[in-house]
Amino acid sequence: MKDIASLIQHIEKIIPLDDEARQALAIKVTSKKIRRRQYLLQDGDICRHYNFVLNGCLRMYLVDEKGTEHVLQFAIEGGWIADIGSLHTDQPSHFCIDALEPTEVLRIAKEDLIDLYVKHPAFDRYFRVLTENAFVGMQQRVMQNISSTAETRYLLFLEKYPHLFNRIPLVQIASFIGVTPEFLSKIRRNLMA
């Protein structure tokens, strides 16, 4: 049996669900375990699911033409991850999603999600709020990247994601804030001085 209690609890922080909606969700959700370094999505695949993290840590990233990885998102317990553009357009993704730790997710396929939207409007509202919040976060991150120093971006990362610092390698943090690992080491040394 899938453990959807944490997912239901997460949804109900935003919008209440009736018993019928909870049961419909339980039918639509599947679980998947991902080993460390295993892909959930690869460049060129079409994203078919929203993924809710029960435990573990995932990252979404892009590899540029020089082979450099650029991390866009981390998802840990209680977080969602998907290439929303690929999911909604059925176009191949340019992103990869893989596990930084052994991870377990609950997945909802696009067609099942649409069915939930139609039959239980609470899910439509919930995912709209999630999408709006993610869009606000993305706008803030873009503004930080174009108007803040690397040191400021690092300090903002520590402030916003204190629970990630000891869970992920510094090379991943460097990629997320847009600097090389060597430059991040220099920033950290300067901050300790």
Residue frames as qw, qx, qy, qz and C-alpha x, y, z in Angstrom:
[[0.000, 0.889, 0.458, 0.000, 0.00, 0.00, 0.00],
 [0.378, 0.518, -0.026, 0.767, 1.30, 3.42, -0.90],
 [0.350, -0.531, -0.455, 0.623, 1.92, 5.79, 1.98],
 [0.172, 0.591, 0.340, 0.711, -0.01, 8.84, 0.84],
 [0.395, -0.772, -0.433, 0.244, -0.64, 10.29, 4.30],
 [0.389, -0.462, 0.052, 0.795, 2.22, 12.81, 3.94],
 [0.131, 0.216, 0.534, 0.807, 0.96, 13.84, 0.49],
 [0.240, -0.712, -0.608, -0.256, -2.57, 14.34, 1.78],
 [0.448, -0.695, -0.267, 0.496, -1.21, 16.31, 4.74],
 [0.339, -0.182, 0.267, 0.884, 0.82, 18.48, 2.35],
 [0.019, -0.440, -0.601, -0.667, -2.20, 19.16, 0.14],
 [0.359, -0.744, -0.559, -0.064, -4.43, 19.92, 3.12],
 [0.399, -0.422, -0.150, 0.800, -2.03, 22.65, 4.29],
 [0.011, -0.061, 0.340, 0.938, -3.34, 24.55, 1.25],
 [0.572, -0.057, -0.251, -0.779, -6.84, 23.20, 0.65],
 [0.566, -0.127, 0.715, -0.390, -9.04, 20.68, 2.45],
 [0.352, 0.121, -0.815, -0.445, -9.94, 17.40, 0.75],
 [0.787, -0.158, 0.192, -0.564, -13.08, 15.40, 1.31],
 [0.680, -0.219, 0.700, -0.028, -12.99, 11.61, 1.68],
 [0.792, 0.529, 0.303, -0.020, -13.95, 11.07, -1.96],
 [0.357, 0.881, -0.307, 0.053, -11.04, 13.24, -3.16],
 [0.364, -0.622, 0.690, -0.068, -8.62, 11.42, -0.85],
 [0.787, 0.068, 0.613, -0.033, -9.76, 8.06, -2.21],
 [0.681, 0.728, 0.082, 0.004, -9.50, 9.27, -5.81],
 [0.074, 0.860, -0.503, 0.044, -5.95, 10.46, -5.13],
 [0.589, -0.393, 0.704, -0.057, -4.98, 7.12, -3.60],
 [0.828, 0.354, 0.435, 0.000, -6.12, 5.35, -6.77],
 [0.533, 0.842, -0.041, 0.072, -4.22, 7.70, -9.10],
 [0.128, -0.848, 0.512, -0.056, -0.90, 7.82, -7.25],
 [0.954, 0.105, -0.234, 0.154, 1.89, 5.32, -7.81],
 [0.487, -0.804, 0.308, 0.146, 5.12, 5.00, -5.86],
 [0.795, 0.511, -0.211, 0.249, 8.64, 4.68, -7.20],
 [0.655, -0.659, 0.191, 0.317, 11.99, 4.15, -5.54],
 [0.555, 0.788, -0.193, 0.182, 15.04, 5.75, -7.13],
 [0.840, -0.245, -0.078, 0.479, 18.59, 4.70, -6.32],
 [0.243, -0.800, 0.166, 0.522, 21.29, 7.30, -5.77],
 [0.096, -0.447, 0.572, 0.681, 22.45, 8.63, -9.18],
 [0.301, 0.362, 0.851, 0.233, 19.48, 7.00, -10.94],
 [0.100, -0.040, -0.273, -0.956, 17.53, 9.14, -13.39],
 [0.331, 0.492, 0.673, -0.442, 13.87, 9.97, -13.00],
 [0.528, 0.816, 0.200, -0.125, 13.99, 11.99, -16.23],
 [0.595, -0.222, 0.380, 0.672, 16.69, 12.33, -18.89],
 [0.150, 0.560, -0.255, -0.774, 17.33, 14.96, -21.54],
 [0.253, 0.159, -0.753, -0.586, 15.22, 14.01, -24.55],
 [0.089, -0.343, -0.929, 0.104, 12.54, 12.12, -22.58],
 [0.311, -0.522, -0.285, -0.742, 9.01, 13.45, -22.27],
 [0.086, -0.100, 0.700, -0.702, 8.07, 14.16, -18.66],
 [0.438, -0.307, -0.719, -0.444, 4.91, 12.18, -17.87],
 [0.580, -0.555, -0.582, 0.135, 4.53, 12.63, -14.08],
 [0.210, -0.787, 0.264, -0.517, 4.51, 15.10, -11.24],
 [0.722, -0.013, -0.619, 0.308, 6.68, 13.62, -8.48],
 [0.467, -0.782, 0.108, -0.399, 6.15, 14.21, -4.76],
 [0.437, 0.401, -0.719, 0.363, 9.19, 13.33, -2.64],
 [0.792, -0.534, -0.252, -0.156, 8.43, 11.11, 0.36],
 [0.644, -0.671, 0.254, 0.268, 12.08, 10.77, 1.34],
 [0.739, 0.093, 0.330, 0.580, 15.42, 11.48, -0.24],
 [0.022, -0.754, 0.099, 0.649, 16.71, 14.25, -2.49],
 [0.654, 0.489, 0.471, 0.334, 16.32, 14.88, -6.22],
 [0.121, -0.587, 0.160, 0.784, 17.81, 17.55, -8.42],
 [0.620, 0.687, 0.371, 0.077, 16.74, 18.93, -11.78],
 [0.298, -0.650, 0.334, 0.614, 19.51, 20.24, -13.99],
 [0.674, 0.733, 0.017, -0.087, 20.53, 21.13, -17.50],
 [0.691, -0.281, 0.372, 0.552, 23.81, 20.19, -19.16],
 [0.295, 0.845, -0.097, -0.435, 25.05, 22.94, -21.50],
 [0.801, 0.579, -0.153, 0.006, 27.00, 22.47, -24.73],
 [0.196, 0.695, -0.629, 0.289, 30.28, 22.58, -22.79],
 [0.667, -0.093, -0.731, 0.113, 29.15, 19.73, -20.52],
 [0.032, 0.164, -0.534, 0.829, 28.61, 21.97, -17.50],
 [0.265, -0.528, -0.807, -0.014, 25.69, 21.12, -15.24],
 [0.134, -0.279, 0.117, -0.944, 23.35, 23.92, -14.13],
 [0.145, -0.352, -0.886, 0.265, 21.09, 22.94, -11.22],
 [0.234, -0.434, -0.297, -0.818, 17.64, 24.49, -11.37],
 [0.675, -0.459, 0.015, -0.578, 15.92, 22.78, -8.47],
 [0.147, 0.153, -0.930, 0.301, 16.35, 20.48, -5.52],
 [0.694, -0.342, -0.213, -0.597, 13.41, 18.53, -4.13],
 [0.123, 0.164, -0.889, 0.409, 13.42, 16.88, -0.72],
 [0.083, -0.395, -0.890, 0.212, 10.71, 15.51, 1.55],
 [0.122, 0.715, 0.498, -0.476, 7.45, 17.31, 0.87],
 [0.079, 0.578, -0.305, -0.753, 8.65, 18.81, -2.40],
 [0.766, 0.519, 0.359, -0.122, 7.40, 18.38, -5.95],
 [0.176, -0.542, 0.559, 0.602, 9.54, 18.03, -9.05],
 [0.664, 0.473, 0.567, 0.122, 8.78, 17.75, -12.76],
 [0.179, -0.095, 0.387, 0.900, 9.70, 19.42, -16.02],
 [0.348, 0.559, 0.529, -0.536, 6.38, 21.23, -16.21],
 [0.330, 0.581, -0.333, -0.665, 7.04, 22.49, -19.74],
 [0.186, 0.198, -0.915, -0.298, 7.61, 18.98, -21.08],
 [0.160, 0.264, 0.892, -0.331, 4.72, 17.58, -19.03],
 [0.353, 0.608, 0.395, -0.591, 2.19, 20.06, -20.36],
 [0.410, 0.645, -0.320, -0.561, 3.37, 20.23, -23.98],
 [0.942, 0.088, 0.323, 0.008, 4.36, 16.57, -24.48],
 [0.514, 0.786, -0.322, 0.122, 7.66, 17.84, -25.90],
 [0.834, 0.011, -0.368, 0.411, 11.03, 16.27, -25.05],
 [0.473, -0.867, -0.030, 0.154, 12.67, 17.69, -21.95],
 [0.481, 0.704, -0.352, 0.387, 16.00, 19.46, -21.97],
 [0.359, -0.661, 0.486, -0.446, 16.43, 18.70, -18.27],
 [0.587, 0.035, -0.799, 0.128, 17.57, 15.73, -16.24],
 [0.602, -0.585, 0.217, -0.499, 16.18, 14.74, -12.86],
 [0.707, 0.127, -0.673, 0.174, 18.25, 12.35, -10.78],
 [0.723, -0.660, -0.193, -0.065, 18.62, 11.25, -7.18],
 [0.158, 0.713, -0.527, 0.434, 21.36, 12.64, -4.95],
 [0.315, -0.255, 0.803, -0.437, 20.25, 10.17, -2.28],
 [0.068, -0.263, -0.950, -0.156, 18.11, 7.03, -2.37],
 [0.293, 0.078, 0.095, -0.948, 14.67, 8.51, -2.87],
 [0.129, 0.408, 0.903, 0.030, 11.04, 7.46, -2.84],
 [0.199, 0.091, -0.115, -0.969, 8.41, 9.45, -4.70],
 [0.425, 0.502, 0.711, -0.249, 4.69, 9.37, -5.23],
 [0.101, -0.106, 0.537, 0.831, 3.85, 10.02, -8.87],
 [0.476, 0.586, 0.498, -0.426, 0.77, 11.32, -10.62],
 [0.422, 0.191, 0.630, 0.623, 0.56, 10.89, -14.38],
 [0.078, 0.083, -0.160, -0.981, -0.60, 13.87, -16.42],
 [0.415, -0.261, -0.633, -0.599, -3.83, 12.21, -17.57],
 [0.476, -0.455, -0.719, 0.222, -4.66, 11.15, -14.01],
 [0.201, -0.293, -0.280, 0.892, -4.00, 14.65, -12.76],
 [0.232, -0.072, -0.349, -0.905, -6.34, 16.12, -15.37],
 [0.493, -0.385, -0.738, -0.253, -9.00, 13.62, -14.31],
 [0.397, -0.434, -0.575, 0.568, -8.53, 14.74, -10.67],
 [0.032, -0.105, 0.014, 0.994, -8.83, 18.40, -11.75],
 [0.372, -0.209, -0.524, -0.737, -12.15, 17.73, -13.47],
 [0.604, -0.401, -0.673, -0.146, -13.71, 15.48, -10.84],
 [0.582, -0.635, -0.346, 0.372, -12.27, 17.15, -7.72],
 [0.263, 0.876, 0.032, 0.403, -11.64, 20.90, -8.19],
 [0.567, -0.801, 0.169, 0.097, -9.63, 21.03, -4.96],
 [0.791, -0.123, 0.341, 0.493, -6.71, 19.46, -6.85],
 [0.431, 0.694, 0.252, 0.519, -6.93, 22.10, -9.57],
 [0.230, -0.947, 0.029, -0.222, -6.70, 24.79, -6.90],
 [0.761, -0.550, 0.245, 0.241, -3.84, 23.03, -5.07],
 [0.737, 0.109, 0.343, 0.572, -1.69, 22.65, -8.19],
 [0.233, 0.845, 0.182, 0.446, -2.48, 26.21, -9.27],
 [0.427, -0.893, 0.136, -0.047, -1.19, 27.48, -5.92],
 [0.806, -0.295, 0.330, 0.393, 1.92, 25.27, -6.25],
 [0.608, 0.465, 0.323, 0.557, 2.58, 26.59, -9.74],
 [0.002, -0.941, -0.079, -0.328, 2.08, 30.21, -8.70],
 [0.604, -0.757, 0.219, 0.115, 4.45, 29.77, -5.75],
 [0.792, -0.044, 0.367, 0.486, 7.05, 28.11, -7.99],
 [0.425, 0.715, 0.250, 0.496, 6.74, 30.96, -10.51],
 [0.253, -0.953, 0.067, -0.155, 7.30, 33.55, -7.77],
 [0.747, -0.512, 0.324, 0.272, 10.34, 31.60, -6.56],
 [0.723, 0.291, 0.353, 0.518, 11.71, 31.41, -10.10],
 [0.191, 0.894, 0.119, 0.389, 11.29, 35.17, -10.58],
 [0.474, -0.857, 0.199, 0.004, 13.12, 35.84, -7.32],
 [0.807, -0.240, 0.380, 0.383, 15.92, 33.48, -8.31],
 [0.581, 0.577, 0.275, 0.504, 16.33, 35.11, -11.74],
 [0.054, -0.957, 0.017, -0.284, 16.52, 38.54, -10.10],
 [0.666, -0.667, 0.293, 0.160, 19.12, 37.26, -7.61],
 [0.811, 0.058, 0.374, 0.446, 21.19, 35.78, -10.43],
 [0.457, 0.643, 0.229, 0.570, 21.23, 39.00, -12.44],
 [0.086, -0.867, 0.026, -0.490, 21.51, 41.50, -9.60],
 [0.695, -0.688, 0.195, -0.070, 23.34, 39.82, -6.70],
 [0.122, 0.673, -0.729, 0.023, 26.93, 38.90, -6.09],
 [0.692, 0.066, -0.718, -0.038, 27.91, 35.24, -5.85],
 [0.171, 0.074, -0.735, 0.652, 28.50, 35.71, -2.11],
 [0.459, 0.014, 0.244, -0.854, 24.99, 37.11, -1.66],
 [0.763, 0.079, -0.441, -0.466, 23.51, 34.22, -3.67],
 [0.523, 0.087, -0.806, 0.263, 25.37, 31.75, -1.44],
 [0.057, -0.013, 0.611, -0.789, 24.16, 33.44, 1.74],
 [0.617, 0.057, -0.023, -0.785, 20.59, 33.51, 0.39],
 [0.703, 0.084, -0.679, -0.194, 20.88, 29.79, -0.42],
 [0.318, 0.036, -0.800, 0.508, 21.97, 29.05, 3.16],
 [0.283, 0.036, 0.383, -0.879, 19.12, 31.17, 4.50],
 [0.693, 0.121, -0.181, -0.687, 16.45, 29.67, 2.26],
 [0.903, 0.085, -0.394, -0.149, 17.67, 26.05, 2.30],
 [0.237, -0.675, 0.631, -0.299, 19.49, 25.48, 5.62],
 [0.852, -0.114, 0.459, -0.224, 18.32, 21.86, 5.63],
 [0.863, 0.503, -0.031, 0.032, 20.14, 21.15, 2.33],
 [0.083, 0.867, -0.485, 0.079, 23.61, 22.37, 3.23],
 [0.376, -0.466, 0.795, -0.103, 24.70, 19.14, 4.95],
 [0.797, 0.216, 0.530, -0.194, 22.78, 16.86, 2.57],
 [0.748, 0.643, 0.133, 0.094, 24.19, 17.78, -0.81],
 [0.726, -0.070, 0.103, 0.677, 27.75, 18.16, -2.10],
 [0.119, -0.700, -0.004, 0.704, 29.16, 21.67, -2.37],
 [0.172, -0.071, 0.657, 0.730, 29.58, 21.14, -6.11],
 [0.011, 0.587, 0.773, 0.240, 25.77, 20.98, -6.36],
 [0.157, -0.826, -0.325, 0.433, 25.37, 24.18, -4.34],
 [0.234, -0.440, 0.357, 0.790, 27.94, 25.88, -6.57],
 [0.119, 0.232, 0.766, 0.588, 26.00, 24.80, -9.66],
 [0.068, -0.735, -0.672, 0.047, 22.73, 26.04, -8.17],
 [0.152, -0.855, -0.138, 0.477, 24.10, 29.51, -7.39],
 [0.604, 0.788, 0.073, 0.093, 25.95, 29.72, -10.72],
 [0.054, -0.855, 0.516, 0.002, 29.61, 29.53, -9.71],
 [0.685, 0.312, -0.653, 0.083, 32.42, 27.01, -9.98],
 [0.821, -0.465, -0.311, 0.110, 33.17, 24.80, -6.96],
 [0.614, 0.048, -0.203, 0.761, 36.56, 26.54, -6.64],
 [0.037, -0.467, -0.028, -0.883, 34.92, 29.97, -6.50],
 [0.674, -0.588, -0.275, -0.352, 32.44, 28.72, -3.90],
 [0.800, -0.258, -0.315, 0.441, 35.37, 27.50, -1.78],
 [0.339, 0.240, -0.107, 0.903, 36.92, 30.98, -2.04],
 [0.371, -0.577, -0.187, -0.703, 33.60, 32.58, -0.99],
 [0.802, -0.499, -0.324, -0.046, 33.36, 30.26, 2.01],
 [0.680, -0.065, -0.261, 0.682, 36.98, 31.01, 3.05],
 [0.092, 0.395, 0.000, 0.914, 36.31, 34.77, 2.81],
 [0.556, -0.589, -0.251, -0.531, 33.17, 34.45, 4.92],
 [0.838, -0.400, -0.314, 0.198, 35.07, 32.55, 7.62],
 [0.544, 0.224, -0.210, 0.781, 37.89, 35.11, 7.75]]
